[in-house]
Amino acid sequence: MLPGFASRRRFDDLTEQEVLALAISSEEDDARIYRQYAEHLRAEFPASAKIFDEMAKEEDEHRRLLIARHTDRFGDVIPLIRREHVAGFYNRKPIWLTKNLSLDTIRGEAEAMEREAGKFYTLAAQRSSDASTRELLGDLAAAELGHEQKAEELTDTHLPESEKEEEDRQAHRQFILTWVQPGLAGLMDGSVSTLAPIFATAFATQNPWTTFLVGLAASVGAGISMGFTEAAHDDGVISGRGSPIKRGIASGVMTMLGGLGHALPYLIPDFWTATTIAIIVVFIELWAIAWIQNRFMETPFLRAAFQVVLGGALVFAAGVLIGGG
């Protein structure tokens, strides 16, 4: 048995005092998580930060009530027991440790936190055969499920619809700047810039395996270059474009995929079959780029298609002419 699991207690084996102590430590942890979310959001989304500040205060109040109940029934010494000490108890994902979390991610995680806690206490109360323990777990379930309603009330108070829409627009803009824009630039570079070397090699050698190796090298090399360039040229502090690591990953991966799309068909031994499929893939890639520009960058579709297809056609023609010559 793994050492980390060998010493964990089963929830069914906990005493009523230990269950109460576990609830106290859980409420304390959740309050800290909400304060972490509030601090993370305060600069860009002050209204949402107020919501999490208030939710943290609610958790503090529940912890205070639980401590008072423990003192009345069992005394001042609270057993040291936390989530990680109990097998089968719900765990909190350490998502709050991640920087640059999106607003939607934080909201979704907070909803999941309250839902998981309420569900766990409800099921635990149903399984309990001891009347006092069942009452205690039922009270905890009601408290946790009440948090969801409280969150809705706080949202109505601190985050009216106009402010929520503004925060959602700002979060969407951040997603575009951090992921879509660098990824689109990488996809365009990988799809278009690798056309010339791949098809020049294809028509010069008419050897699918050699063409694939050239395409693989060009795609991987371009992906590494674009990724490092995107991450190094802007740290995101002044521009507000977000984490340079995320932008570098988006740009590098999409650049590599853009090139590999029309390099992989050359794993097919027959040259003309591979070339035909590669040309079809190029056509799909270029139209996908035009669609992304229209969908996320609000570029008119016909203009985006004309620019991308024209540029791709010119590079493709250059590769064919150089390779065929």
PyMOL commands that set and color helices and strands:
alter all, ss='L'
color gray80, all
select helices_A, chain A and resi 3-6+11-13+16-41+46-74+83-85+94-97+103-127+131-158+161-193+195-205+208-233+244-261+264-267+271-296+301-324
alter helices_A, ss='H'
color red, helices_A
select strands_A, chain A and resi 9-10+86-87
alter strands_A, ss='S'
color yellow, strands_A
deselect
rebuild
show_as cartoon
